[in-house]
Each structure stands twice: as C-alpha cells, then as structure tokens.
Amino acid sequence: MATIPNISSDIAGPLGAIHLPRLWSKLRLSAAGELPADYPECGAGFDQMVLDGLGIDRDAAVAYVKDNKASYIEFENWVKAQRGGAIPQSEIDASNAAIRGYNHDDETRGSILNAAGLSDDGSILDAVNLNNLDDWTELHNALS
C-alpha cells in the first residue's frame, strides 16, 4: 500500500526551512515506489517554492535524494553545501513566509473542505492547513 505523506508543510528541520522535510519525505517515498500515484514527488507548488526560496536546483535535489537514498539530515547538509555551506536566515525566513502566506483558489479550497466534511465558512484559507486536511482525509479514505 502506498504511504500518504503526513509531514505538514509547516514543519521545519534543523535548517529552519518549512516544507523541506515534507519534500524530502515525498522524494524518499517515490524512490521506494511507495508514494501514492496522485502525489507529485516534486510539484510546482510548495515543493518548487521551497527549492526556489533556498536557491536549490529542482532536478539536482530530486536526483540527490533518490539516487543516494539520503536521510533527512544528509539532504539538509546537501542543500547547505549547494549554497556554499550556509543559507542566509533572511532567505529562509522569506521562503517560510511565502509558504505560510499562500492561499489556494476558491475551487481548490472548497473541494478539500467538502471532501473533509467541512463547510467553507471562510475560516480556513491558507494552503498549509488545507493541505493538512487533504492529507488526513486521504489517509482516512485509504484505511477505510
């Protein structure tokens, strides 16, 4: 059975960059053939946002994790090495703010909330929390 990634986009590792642990988990699951077919291993949304925010090449990051079966800490160390050993805190903060500040469009929000059994009263707008609800709904459905 495929594994639903349940690391929230709001989780950071020691580097402090949110979503990076989720991206790593999706890449590792994909490399092991365990990522659900409808989950992109490295999509155009938060995955690309965190890579762009940290100044990391998408193809190189995907290849590094998949080819090396890298642990999370190995991945973070690789990310820092790509930037000469460190990433300025201001860039990490800007990446985190961009991810936390992103909202899904009305149709996507409505679809996620409906699938989770919630009405769209406008109280949940941010994509981080909507994606959490979507993952939890998918996990529940997969186990039902």
C-alpha positions in Angstrom: 0.0 0.0 0.0 1.3 3.5 -0.9 2.1 5.8 2.0 0.2 9.1 2.3 2.8 11.8 3.3 1.7 13.2 6.6 4.5 15.7 7.4 2.9 19.1 7.4 4.3 21.8 5.1 4.7 23.9 8.3 7.3 21.6 9.8 11.0 22.5 9.6 14.2 20.6 10.3 17.3 22.0 11.9 17.9 24.4 9.0 14.6 26.1 9.8 13.1 25.9 6.3 9.5 24.7 6.4 8.2 22.2 3.9 11.7 20.9 3.2 11.0 17.8 5.4 7.8 17.1 3.5 9.6 17.4 0.2 12.3 15.0 1.4 9.7 12.5 2.6 7.9 12.6 -0.8 11.1 12.0 -2.7 12.1 9.1 -0.4 8.6 7.6 -0.7 8.7 8.0 -4.5 12.2 6.4 -4.7 10.8 3.4 -2.8 7.7 3.1 -5.0 5.5 4.0 -2.0 4.2 7.5 -2.9 0.6 7.4 -4.0 0.1 7.8 -7.7 -1.7 11.2 -7.4 1.1 12.8 -5.3 3.8 14.5 -7.3 7.2 13.7 -6.0 8.2 17.3 -6.6 5.4 19.5 -7.7 5.0 23.1 -8.9 3.5 24.4 -5.6 5.2 24.3 -2.2 7.9 21.9 -3.4 9.1 24.4 -6.0 8.6 27.3 -3.7 10.9 25.9 -1.0 13.6 25.0 -3.6 13.4 28.4 -5.2 13.4 30.1 -1.8 16.5 28.3 -0.8 18.2 28.7 -4.3 18.3 24.9 -5.0 18.0 23.3 -8.4 14.9 21.1 -8.6 16.4 18.3 -10.7 19.6 18.2 -8.6 17.6 17.9 -5.4 15.4 15.2 -6.7 18.3 13.2 -8.1 20.3 13.6 -4.9 17.6 12.2 -2.6 16.5 9.5 -4.9 19.9 8.3 -6.1 21.5 8.4 -2.6 18.5 7.4 -0.5 19.6 10.3 1.6 18.4 10.7 5.2 16.8 14.0 6.1 20.0 15.3 7.7 22.0 14.3 4.7 19.6 16.2 2.5 19.8 19.3 4.6 23.6 19.1 4.6 23.5 18.7 0.8 21.1 21.7 0.5 23.5 23.9 2.6 26.5 22.6 0.5 24.8 23.7 -2.7 24.9 27.3 -1.2 28.5 27.2 0.0 27.7 25.8 3.4 25.0 28.2 4.7 21.8 29.8 3.6 21.2 33.4 4.9 18.4 33.4 7.6 16.7 36.2 5.6 16.2 33.8 2.6 14.9 31.0 4.9 12.5 33.5 6.5 11.3 34.7 3.1 10.7 31.2 1.9 8.8 30.3 5.1 6.7 33.5 4.8 5.8 32.7 1.2 4.7 29.2 2.0 2.7 30.3 5.1 1.1 33.1 3.1 -0.1 31.1 0.2 -3.8 30.5 -0.2 -5.5 28.0 -2.5 -8.0 29.3 -5.0 -11.7 29.1 -4.1 -12.4 25.9 -6.1 -9.5 24.0 -4.5 -10.3 25.2 -1.0 -14.0 24.2 -1.5 -13.1 20.8 -2.8 -10.7 20.0 0.0 -13.1 21.2 2.7 -16.0 19.3 1.1 -14.0 16.0 1.0 -13.1 16.5 4.7 -16.7 17.1 5.6 -16.4 20.7 6.5 -18.4 23.7 5.2 -16.5 26.5 3.6 -17.2 29.3 6.1 -14.0 31.2 5.2 -12.2 30.3 8.4 -9.6 28.2 6.7 -7.9 29.9 3.8 -4.2 29.0 4.0 -2.9 26.2 1.8 -0.8 24.7 4.6 -3.8 23.9 6.7 -5.9 22.9 3.7 -3.2 20.5 2.6 -3.1 19.0 6.1 -6.8 18.4 5.9 -6.5 16.9 2.4 -3.7 14.5 3.6 -5.7 13.4 6.7 -8.8 12.8 4.5 -6.8 10.8 2.0 -5.2 8.8 4.8 -8.6 8.1 6.4 -10.0 7.1 3.0 -7.1 4.8 2.2 -7.6 3.0 5.5 -11.4 2.7 5.3 
